[in-house]
Amino acid sequence: MNSKRFLLLMVYSLIIITLIFMPKMVTLSLGKDILLKTEPVDPRDVFRGDYVTLRYEISTIDLDKTSYDDDFLIGEPIYATLSEKEKYWSIDSVSHTKHDVNDEEVCMKGTVTGSYDDTVTVSWGIESYFVPEGKGIPIQRQMENTSVVVSVGPGCSSVLKQLLIDDEPVTFE
């Protein structure tokens, strides 16, 4: 009887772990890679170690220059339709609901973190990039021309895939 309980406990544990990581794995497997321009800052988290905090050009949306469906309140979900403009991807429109996109567009889901006049600030869930201990500050010093590769899935989810400095992937030895 104990072996059955142990096996059942192991199966439940695997199911829970799979459910935690599955959305990100699906996004990385099925998502479309896009390039975003960043505006970085570098903190350190006592519990999680060094990381680079990234702020994106698409994190501040001027509603005077972007089509939208209605005003946004802090804490609301926001869906952005992005397309590639020259090198980087930028927002074409935002709304409260997910829109269908064509092959040259992606949809990203975020959360409104600020709303003032006709400007909305958004958190996309890809603002932290963890690095090995002691590497955060040296990376921060090189972040003049930083961008990231983000995988955007069919459900508008996004996963930060690669940090680039001067168009070169950041690697750790």
Backbone bond lengths (Angstrom), bond angles and torsions (degrees), N, CA, C in turn:
res aa  C-N    CA-C-N  psi(-1)  N-CA   C-N-CA  omega(-1)  CA-C   N-CA-C  phi
1 M - - - 1.435 - - 1.530 111.49 -
2 N 1.328 117.95 -37.58 1.452 121.28 -179.81 1.520 112.33 -65.23
3 S 1.319 117.63 -35.43 1.454 120.25 179.25 1.528 110.67 -67.66
4 K 1.328 117.89 -33.63 1.467 120.48 177.01 1.527 110.28 -67.55
5 R 1.298 117.37 -41.63 1.467 120.84 178.23 1.524 110.76 -63.99
6 F 1.319 115.58 -42.87 1.453 120.03 179.28 1.525 110.23 -61.93
7 L 1.336 116.77 -45.43 1.462 121.28 179.20 1.526 110.66 -62.48
8 L 1.313 117.08 -42.73 1.456 121.80 178.61 1.535 110.71 -63.21
9 L 1.316 117.05 -41.81 1.456 121.69 177.61 1.533 110.65 -62.63
10 M 1.306 117.54 -41.55 1.464 121.79 178.62 1.526 110.94 -64.61
11 V 1.331 117.35 -42.46 1.462 121.44 179.14 1.528 109.98 -62.60
12 Y 1.341 117.17 -46.21 1.465 120.90 178.10 1.531 110.86 -60.57
13 S 1.313 117.28 -41.31 1.458 121.23 179.33 1.525 110.88 -62.49
14 L 1.317 117.30 -44.29 1.463 121.07 178.27 1.524 111.44 -63.52
15 I 1.318 117.03 -39.71 1.468 120.82 178.90 1.529 109.61 -62.89
16 I 1.310 117.57 -45.17 1.462 121.29 -179.07 1.529 110.91 -64.14
17 I 1.311 117.81 -44.73 1.463 121.60 178.45 1.522 110.45 -62.22
18 T 1.320 117.22 -42.34 1.456 121.52 178.57 1.518 110.92 -62.25
19 L 1.328 117.68 -43.22 1.468 121.07 179.92 1.522 111.94 -64.40
20 I 1.320 117.59 -30.83 1.463 120.95 179.04 1.528 110.70 -70.67
21 F 1.323 117.51 -43.91 1.457 121.28 -174.35 1.521 114.65 -93.59
22 M 1.317 118.90 -15.55 1.454 122.10 -174.74 1.529 113.89 -58.15
23 P 1.344 120.37 -46.49 1.471 118.63 -178.44 1.528 113.30 -58.05
24 K 1.328 117.47 -41.41 1.463 120.44 179.40 1.523 111.42 -70.10
25 M 1.345 117.01 -37.14 1.465 120.11 178.42 1.524 110.65 -65.65
26 V 1.320 117.33 -40.54 1.469 121.59 178.59 1.520 109.80 -63.97
27 T 1.344 116.86 -44.10 1.463 120.46 179.25 1.521 110.85 -61.79
28 L 1.330 117.56 -44.03 1.461 119.90 179.22 1.524 112.08 -66.44
29 S 1.329 117.64 -33.84 1.458 121.15 -178.21 1.524 112.67 -79.10
30 L 1.324 116.79 -43.39 1.462 121.15 -173.64 1.517 114.20 -103.09
31 G 1.332 116.68 -9.73 1.462 120.58 -173.58 1.511 113.45 -75.32
32 K 1.332 114.11 164.85 1.459 122.78 177.38 1.520 107.32 -101.61
33 D 1.334 117.66 131.80 1.462 121.81 -179.23 1.523 109.85 -81.53
34 I 1.334 115.74 131.41 1.451 121.38 176.86 1.519 108.55 -128.65
35 L 1.338 117.16 159.14 1.457 123.08 -179.38 1.527 108.40 -110.67
36 L 1.340 116.46 125.19 1.459 121.56 -179.96 1.520 110.21 -118.91
37 K 1.328 116.97 141.23 1.461 123.22 174.78 1.517 108.32 -81.64
38 T 1.323 116.67 137.81 1.463 120.89 -176.29 1.523 111.86 -112.82
39 E 1.332 114.04 164.82 1.460 124.13 171.34 1.528 105.64 -132.45
40 P 1.365 118.86 86.69 1.459 121.74 -167.46 1.531 116.95 -82.13
41 V 1.334 113.94 159.77 1.462 125.52 171.83 1.529 105.00 -142.02
42 D 1.341 118.67 155.03 1.468 119.38 -176.47 1.521 113.22 -127.46
43 P 1.328 118.47 107.64 1.456 121.60 173.48 1.527 111.26 -105.83
44 R 1.306 115.56 -175.92 1.470 121.92 173.58 1.511 107.41 -137.18
45 D 1.312 116.59 134.39 1.455 122.35 178.56 1.525 107.91 -105.01
46 V 1.319 116.78 125.47 1.465 121.86 -176.94 1.521 111.30 -58.57
47 F 1.326 118.02 -37.84 1.459 121.88 -175.40 1.524 113.53 -88.33
48 R 1.330 117.27 -31.91 1.459 119.70 -174.52 1.516 113.47 -106.60
49 G 1.315 118.87 -10.82 1.455 121.12 177.58 1.515 112.67 95.73
50 D 1.336 115.43 -161.41 1.457 121.30 -177.96 1.524 110.37 -75.38
51 Y 1.298 114.29 141.48 1.453 120.07 171.39 1.511 108.88 -154.62
52 V 1.298 115.48 160.87 1.447 121.74 177.25 1.516 106.51 -106.21
53 T 1.324 116.28 125.88 1.455 119.85 175.31 1.509 107.68 -88.22
54 L 1.307 115.55 127.94 1.456 120.95 -176.71 1.527 110.25 -111.66
55 R 1.282 115.14 135.91 1.452 121.76 173.13 1.521 105.06 -118.07
56 Y 1.307 115.78 138.01 1.460 120.75 -174.60 1.522 111.52 -107.70
57 E 1.311 115.21 152.77 1.462 119.25 173.10 1.526 110.14 -58.34
58 I 1.333 116.65 -31.15 1.466 119.91 -179.46 1.524 112.46 -80.84
59 S 1.349 117.38 1.33 1.465 120.44 179.75 1.527 112.57 -80.19
60 T 1.319 117.29 -16.51 1.457 122.25 175.20 1.514 107.50 -118.87
61 I 1.325 115.77 117.90 1.460 120.93 -174.90 1.524 109.44 -113.48
62 D 1.322 115.91 121.83 1.463 122.11 175.63 1.525 107.28 -88.96
63 L 1.330 116.40 108.37 1.460 120.49 -176.31 1.533 112.58 -70.55
64 D 1.338 117.68 -14.86 1.470 120.44 174.12 1.527 110.67 -70.06
65 K 1.343 116.70 -24.35 1.462 121.39 -176.90 1.522 112.84 -110.41
66 T 1.335 117.70 0.40 1.463 122.50 -175.79 1.523 109.14 -130.29
67 S 1.320 116.47 134.70 1.470 117.82 178.16 1.534 109.65 -73.91
68 Y 1.339 115.44 142.29 1.459 121.21 -178.76 1.516 109.17 -149.40
69 D 1.329 116.88 163.63 1.459 120.48 -175.12 1.519 113.87 -93.42
70 D 1.326 118.79 -32.73 1.462 122.33 -177.86 1.527 108.38 -166.16
71 D 1.327 117.25 167.43 1.461 120.97 179.30 1.529 110.69 -62.92
72 F 1.328 115.80 152.60 1.458 122.05 -178.60 1.518 110.63 -111.50
73 L 1.318 115.89 141.37 1.455 123.06 176.23 1.521 109.69 -108.40
74 I 1.329 116.32 151.89 1.466 121.07 178.65 1.529 109.57 -59.23
75 G 1.326 115.79 133.82 1.461 121.91 179.05 1.514 114.05 94.90
76 E 1.328 117.66 -12.73 1.464 120.64 -179.75 1.528 111.02 -76.49
77 P 1.338 116.44 149.77 1.464 118.27 171.43 1.528 109.35 -72.36
78 I 1.321 115.63 149.75 1.451 121.46 178.06 1.522 108.06 -135.75
79 Y 1.311 116.38 136.79 1.464 122.23 178.88 1.520 108.03 -113.06
80 A 1.322 116.29 127.46 1.459 121.52 180.00 1.516 109.84 -115.80
81 T 1.323 115.44 136.65 1.458 121.65 172.25 1.522 106.80 -97.81
82 L 1.339 116.14 122.72 1.459 121.72 -178.22 1.514 110.26 -116.60
83 S 1.329 115.45 150.49 1.457 121.28 172.59 1.521 108.29 -140.63
84 E 1.326 115.75 161.91 1.462 120.92 -176.37 1.523 109.45 -80.87
85 K 1.319 115.43 127.16 1.463 122.29 176.16 1.521 105.85 -119.33
86 E 1.312 117.04 109.71 1.454 122.62 -175.18 1.519 109.48 56.34
87 K 1.336 118.34 -105.35 1.464 120.87 -174.96 1.532 112.68 -94.12
88 Y 1.334 116.60 -41.88 1.462 121.78 -173.60 1.522 111.68 -104.14
89 W 1.315 114.73 161.34 1.456 121.93 175.98 1.520 108.78 -92.31
90 S 1.326 116.24 143.12 1.466 119.83 178.90 1.529 109.24 -141.78
91 I 1.314 114.71 167.16 1.469 121.70 -173.93 1.522 111.33 -80.48
92 D 1.327 115.35 132.72 1.467 122.55 173.87 1.526 110.86 -96.82
93 S 1.338 115.91 -41.27 1.465 120.25 -178.82 1.519 109.61 -155.73
94 V 1.346 115.96 159.68 1.454 122.01 176.76 1.526 108.49 -133.29
95 S 1.333 114.93 153.51 1.461 119.12 179.70 1.529 109.81 -156.96
96 H 1.321 114.58 174.82 1.466 121.17 177.98 1.530 111.91 -86.68
97 T 1.319 117.24 -12.18 1.466 121.70 -179.05 1.525 109.91 -128.82
98 K 1.304 115.06 157.66 1.463 121.55 178.86 1.526 109.59 -71.78
99 H 1.325 115.67 134.32 1.453 121.43 176.85 1.524 109.78 -108.81
100 D 1.314 116.27 154.22 1.461 120.04 173.75 1.522 108.28 -70.78
101 V 1.317 116.07 142.14 1.461 120.98 179.85 1.521 109.28 -122.24
102 N 1.335 116.04 155.52 1.464 120.16 177.29 1.528 109.11 -91.36
103 D 1.322 117.18 -174.57 1.468 121.90 -175.43 1.527 113.19 -67.44
104 E 1.328 117.78 -20.53 1.464 120.83 179.81 1.525 112.86 -95.92
105 E 1.317 117.76 8.20 1.456 122.22 -177.55 1.527 110.41 -128.85
106 V 1.329 115.27 161.54 1.457 121.98 169.89 1.523 107.83 -134.97
107 C 1.319 115.33 160.12 1.456 121.90 176.62 1.521 107.59 -116.99
108 M 1.341 116.79 128.00 1.464 121.42 176.98 1.515 109.07 -117.65
109 K 1.337 115.24 139.06 1.464 121.03 177.69 1.516 109.09 -104.30
110 G 1.330 115.72 134.97 1.444 121.83 177.50 1.513 110.59 -138.66
111 T 1.322 115.39 -172.28 1.458 122.25 177.37 1.521 108.51 -127.12
112 V 1.327 116.63 132.78 1.453 121.39 178.82 1.529 108.29 -69.99
113 T 1.339 116.43 123.57 1.460 120.97 179.38 1.522 111.96 -107.73
114 G 1.313 116.58 -12.83 1.451 120.53 178.40 1.511 110.21 -161.29
115 S 1.330 115.86 148.52 1.452 120.97 179.00 1.519 108.60 -149.45
116 Y 1.337 115.97 116.05 1.443 120.78 -178.89 1.519 108.71 -142.56
117 D 1.319 116.23 125.57 1.462 122.36 -175.62 1.525 108.52 51.52
118 D 1.328 116.48 -118.92 1.467 120.17 -179.02 1.527 111.72 -109.17
119 T 1.335 116.98 29.08 1.461 121.91 178.40 1.523 109.24 -121.82
120 V 1.320 115.34 132.83 1.462 122.05 178.99 1.522 107.95 -121.97
121 T 1.348 117.25 133.36 1.459 120.25 172.66 1.525 108.23 -105.98
122 V 1.331 115.05 143.97 1.461 121.02 -170.68 1.522 110.62 -133.58
123 S 1.323 115.63 140.76 1.458 122.55 169.58 1.526 106.76 -103.61
124 W 1.327 116.41 126.85 1.467 121.63 -176.76 1.524 112.68 -98.59
125 G 1.325 118.42 -5.62 1.458 121.37 -178.75 1.519 113.40 83.64
126 I 1.326 116.90 9.40 1.470 122.21 -179.39 1.534 109.96 -126.89
127 E 1.320 115.65 33.67 1.452 120.43 -175.05 1.533 114.24 -88.96
128 S 1.315 119.01 -6.81 1.469 121.37 -179.98 1.523 110.65 -120.67
129 Y 1.332 115.50 132.16 1.460 121.87 175.80 1.523 106.61 -124.92
130 F 1.334 116.53 111.15 1.463 121.37 -175.59 1.519 110.26 -80.55
131 V 1.334 114.44 139.71 1.463 122.09 -177.56 1.528 108.32 -130.93
132 P 1.340 117.94 161.82 1.466 119.90 177.70 1.534 111.02 -60.76
133 E 1.324 115.21 153.71 1.463 120.91 -178.48 1.523 111.04 -55.15
134 G 1.308 115.56 133.63 1.453 121.53 179.28 1.513 114.96 85.41
135 K 1.323 119.05 -2.60 1.462 122.11 -177.61 1.527 112.82 -98.13
136 G 1.327 118.14 -13.60 1.463 121.37 -175.75 1.511 113.63 -63.25
137 I 1.336 117.34 -50.41 1.463 120.97 -177.77 1.528 111.42 -66.55
138 P 1.349 120.23 -45.17 1.464 118.71 177.19 1.536 112.67 -59.86
139 I 1.313 117.40 -37.36 1.468 119.63 177.86 1.520 109.68 -65.89
140 Q 1.330 116.30 -42.65 1.464 120.70 -179.30 1.533 111.25 -57.19
141 R 1.300 117.38 -37.89 1.463 121.55 -178.42 1.527 112.32 -67.47
142 Q 1.335 117.37 -20.17 1.467 121.63 -178.12 1.521 112.69 -100.50
143 M 1.321 119.24 8.10 1.452 121.25 -167.50 1.523 115.19 -88.81
144 E 1.307 117.23 37.64 1.462 120.47 176.68 1.528 110.96 -65.57
145 N 1.308 116.13 -43.98 1.459 121.23 -175.09 1.530 108.29 -125.87
146 T 1.325 116.11 76.68 1.458 121.63 -174.22 1.527 110.98 -107.45
147 S 1.307 114.83 142.19 1.457 121.15 173.66 1.524 107.48 -146.97
148 V 1.306 116.79 171.31 1.459 121.50 178.76 1.511 110.17 -136.10
149 V 1.320 115.11 152.24 1.457 121.67 169.80 1.522 105.66 -98.42
150 V 1.313 115.80 125.92 1.455 122.82 -178.61 1.524 108.10 -120.76
151 S 1.311 116.57 134.23 1.464 121.21 174.66 1.525 107.25 -95.10
152 V 1.340 116.22 124.40 1.458 121.64 -178.37 1.520 108.21 -113.47
153 G 1.334 115.71 120.77 1.457 121.57 -176.38 1.507 113.55 -86.59
154 P 1.326 115.76 171.86 1.456 120.85 -178.15 1.529 113.53 -64.01
155 G 1.315 118.67 -22.63 1.466 121.78 178.95 1.518 112.50 -91.00
156 C 1.330 117.70 16.35 1.470 124.82 -179.68 1.525 112.53 72.63
157 S 1.336 118.36 11.17 1.465 121.01 176.56 1.524 109.13 -80.47
158 S 1.320 116.38 152.93 1.457 119.94 -179.70 1.524 110.30 -134.00
159 V 1.332 115.17 145.48 1.460 122.57 179.03 1.523 107.86 -132.94
160 L 1.333 116.58 127.97 1.451 121.39 177.51 1.527 108.08 -70.65
161 K 1.304 116.08 123.43 1.465 120.89 -172.71 1.532 112.96 -104.04
162 Q 1.340 117.19 -42.06 1.461 119.85 -174.26 1.527 110.09 -154.47
163 L 1.333 115.95 136.29 1.461 122.51 173.77 1.519 107.88 -93.72
164 L 1.338 116.75 133.54 1.462 122.08 -179.99 1.525 109.34 -121.31
165 I 1.331 116.84 135.70 1.458 122.06 171.60 1.520 106.46 -121.36
166 D 1.329 116.61 124.16 1.466 122.71 -174.57 1.522 110.51 53.00
167 D 1.318 115.76 42.57 1.479 124.38 178.34 1.523 114.09 65.30
168 E 1.311 117.99 11.03 1.465 122.24 177.86 1.529 109.29 -109.26
169 P 1.346 118.08 134.49 1.463 120.17 178.43 1.530 112.05 -61.99
170 V 1.316 116.19 138.16 1.458 121.49 176.25 1.520 107.17 -80.60
171 T 1.342 116.18 123.96 1.464 121.21 -179.84 1.530 108.99 -123.60
172 F 1.300 115.28 157.57 1.456 121.79 -179.72 1.505 109.46 -125.70
173 E 1.316 116.38 134.60 1.467 120.23 -178.91 1.492 111.12 -99.41
